[in-house]
Amino acid sequence: MERSKGCLSLLLLAAVVASLVAGSSAGIYHIVGAGKGWQMAPNKTYYGDWARTRNISVGDKLMFLYRSGVYNIVEVPSRELFDGCSMRNITNRYQNGPTIIELIPPAGPRYYFCGVGKHCEEGQKLKIYVAPFAPSRTQNDDQAEDADDDGDVMSGGSPAPAAVPLLALAACLLPLPLLLM
């Protein structure tokens, strides 16, 4: 009887873990510029420095926090247009802040800048590389990042830790029919 109570407890734990894993592919929300948001940069490398500290993947979302009418977001398809702050061949333009951009396939470089005045020339521009899939992460790493106020917010758990309770559940349930006889 003790063993069946333990198995029921393990079954409940596995159900909770499985529900957490179900949302694990939702990606990460990256708050562009972290606490500063999307505004005039304090220096020309501010957003590039921010991007270098991120692992950004397909399925993640960029959150641009800005005031409509004061700033906007222009997306261009090439590094040349980005480097020149050129409005010639715009892929997308977002004018109503805040803006959330879901990073859909294909993977590769993405180029964003503010098209208002000389904001781009002054450093309000973001170049990122979008990886095809997220690097392996643990739930403890995610919690530590949230505590660091780095501008990333997890929207799901990591499937790796879920495997242990599920394997334990399987081992527990295998002999269960023998106990019922």
Salt bridges, closest charged atoms under 4 A:
ASP49 OD1 - ARG52 NH2 2.38
ASP60 OD2 - HIS30 NE2 2.91
ASP83 OD2 - ARG79 NE 3.35
ASP142 OD1 - ARG137 NE 2.81
GLU145 OE1 - ARG137 NH2 2.65
ASP152 OD1 - HIS30 ND1 2.78
ASP152 OD1 - ARG54 NE 3.47
